[in-house]
C-alpha cells in the first residue's frame, strides 16, 4: 500500500514538472519581450527542476542516487536564479530597457 502511495506521489510530481516545462516553453515563445521571456524560463527552470527531481527521488528511495539527486537539486536551485539574474542584469547594463505599461499602451496612439 505504501509503495503505491509513493508511486502516485512520484507521478504527480513528475507530471506537474512536465506541465511546468510545457507552460514555460510556451511562455518563452509567446511573451512579448526579453525580460518576460527570461522570467518564464527562470521560473520553469527552478520549479520544474524541483518537481521532476522530487519525483525521481521518490522513485529512487533512500539510496546513494537520492543523495546525488539532492546535490544536483541544490546546485541547480542556487545557480539557476543566479544565472537568470546575471543575464537580465547584463541586458540592462548593455542598454536594453524594459518596457513599461505606459510605453506599451502608447504604441497604438499617435501624437
N, C-alpha and C positions, 0 to 999 in steps of 0.2 A: 504494500500500500504506500509506504513512504517513498519507494523508488518511483512510483507513478506520479506522486506529487512533485518530486524533484524534476521529473521529465516534463511535466506540464509547465512548471515554473520556468524551466530552461527554454522550452519552445516559445513561451510567451515573451521572454526577454529577447530571444533571437529574432522572432517575428517583429517585435517592436523596434529593435535595432535596424532591421531591414527596411521597415516603414520610414524610420528617421532618415536613412540613407537616401531612399527614394524621394522623400519630400525635400531634403537638402539639395539633391541633384536638380530637381525641378526648380527650386528657388534660385540656384546658381545660374540656371539658364534663363529664367523668366524675370528676375528682379532687374530694376532699371539702371543701376549704376554700380561702379566698382565697390563702394563701401557696403552696400546692401548685399551684394553677391558674396563679399568676403565674410560678412556676418552669417549668411546662410551656411557657408562652408565651415565656418568655425563652430557653430552650434552643432552641425551634423557631425563634425569630427569628434567633438567632445562627448555628446550624448549617445550617439550611435556606438562609439567605441566602448563606452561604459556598458551599454545594454548587451552588445554582442559578446564582449569578453566575459561579462557576468553570466550569460547563458552557457558559454563554453566551460566556464569554471564549475558551474553546477553539474554539467555532464562529466567533467573530469574527476569530480570527487576530491577528496583530500589526498593530494599526491604532489610530487615534485612539479608536475605540469601546472598545477594550480598556482604554486609559488612563482613559477616563471611567468604565468599569465598576470599575476598581481604585479610583478615587477614591470612588465610591459605596460600594463594599465597605468601605473603610477608615472612611468616615463612619458606616456602619451598625454596624460592629463596635465602634466607640467609643461610639456613642450608645445602642445597644440595651441592653446590660447596665447602663449608667448609668441609663437611664430605668427599668428594672426595679428596680434598687436604690432609686431615689428613690421609686417607687411603694410598695414594701414598707416602706421607712423611714417614709413618711408615714402608712401604715396603722398601723404600730406606734406612732408618736407620737400618733396620734389615739385610741389605746386599744384597738385590735383586737389581742387576744392570740393568738399562735399556739397551736394545740392540741398538747399533748404526748402521748406514747404512754400514760402513766398516766391522763391525763384522758380520752382516747378509750376506753380499756379499762374505765373505771369507769362508762361510760354505761349498761351493761346491769345493773349491780349496784345493789341498794338497800341502804341502810344504816339 
